[in-house]
Amino acid sequence: MKSNSKAIVIGSGIAGIAASIRLAVKGYQVLVLEKNSYPGGKLSEITLGKYRFDAGPSLFTMPQFVEELFELASKKTSDFFEYDAHDTCCHYFWEDGTFLKAHSNHQEIENEVEKVFPTNGKLFTKKLKKAAFINEQVGDLFLKNSLHDARNFLNFKTLKALSNSWKLDLQTTYHASNKKDLKDPKLVQLFDRFATYNGSNPYKTPGIMGIIPHFEHNVGTFFPKKGMVSITNSLVQLAESLGVKFQFNTIVEQILVENNTVVGVKTAEKIENSSIVVSNMDVYFTYHKMLPNQKAPKKILRQERSSSAIIFYWGIKSEFPNLDLHNIFFSKDYKTEFKTIFDKKNIFDDPTVYVHISSKCLPNDAPKGAENWFVMINAPSNSGQNWDELIAKARTAIIQKINKILQIDIEQFIEEESILDPRSIEMKTASYQGSLYGTSSNSKFAAFLRHPNFKKGLKNLYFVGGSVHPGGGIPLCLMSAKIADQYIPTVSKS
């Protein structure tokens, strides 16, 4: 293999794995260097006693972006990876006893909304049609192409979208858009929640974020037959079938640069030469730890970070038929919750609680008669808070909310527990300050201010993952690899 066909990927998060597959298809000899002993980054798993938990992302949407990688490699997806559609998006609970089962089927959700709320159910599906319209107008531009390449704006579709910008709610906040379209405060809160899918504040992020519910409610929610971690495992298997090598327990100390061209990396053990380097590490650490002699984009690196999370993994020795795969227990004061997270950098006394129970679909994830609860609240990124104190506060608040809504004493059923917080998120996944999605999207220009998937003036270095365009979450991380791939040359056959 020629020396100019070697490529190195730093980090085996889902975007790094996807990048390695794309590089291999282009003819590169690919080496993935990972500091942990396992692949996947946030998309991994843990075991507590007889309970198995997906450690990180729990919502699976847009499976076509995973399938695309198998198709690109001329492989049959079902030989590596299988998943099912889930007929319920989420169970929503409020403290006054209101409960909404959010069906995937539009007619069923319309009927359910009319039964539960004093409003016309068509407002819900009309909002989903608006989400589909936003996706049709700008989905390709924002999710599939670089916003840092002027050529992507010089086409009819983009110009047409810009002419319809007033329909995209660019000039208002997402909350204001939801309030205008949905009227009912609880439905507004339900849609406001979608801003958290990229770690943002619905009271600040622009209305164009109304695109997000399209992927959950119009395209659908899905669940892998072997758990979320099987996305990682199947893509690693695919990459290895293409000749990609994974080297774990390896820390990259520096990206090597000569004459404004990347030529390889330095690890603690050796120098690895390569013609291409792709960083799946948080862009902040890529500059501050691995590019010491390069000018860092200070304005980009100083941007407000996205929210983080406190997660409790609970082995629950009981079953709850009224809960589903995804469940939300809402705060009574959403606005103050986001103000507390982003402005005060604190945990709200009455947090919104998300509970994911994979054993609803995979019974072997918990013992018979028990459930595995992944319990998460949004939290500020780490800026030196007393996290031990905040974790104790969060645990108390979570238990109080669940007890009040479900009319139980949940603590008596907790027989296993592990905790993940912003400090451990940063340590395990190299996500600066433990933010889950890199920078927040709390301004109308946030998408344009994310770091691009390449660096002008520095040849052969590319960036993928949640801290660069188009952002965090499984589908967007996969898209970041696709965007970077558009700028990486194919290996010459000559």
Summary of the structure (lengths in Angstrom):
residues: 494
radius of gyration: 22.2
end to end distance: 11.8
largest distance: 70.5
contacts: 1743
relative contact order: 0.18
helix: 41%
strand: 22%
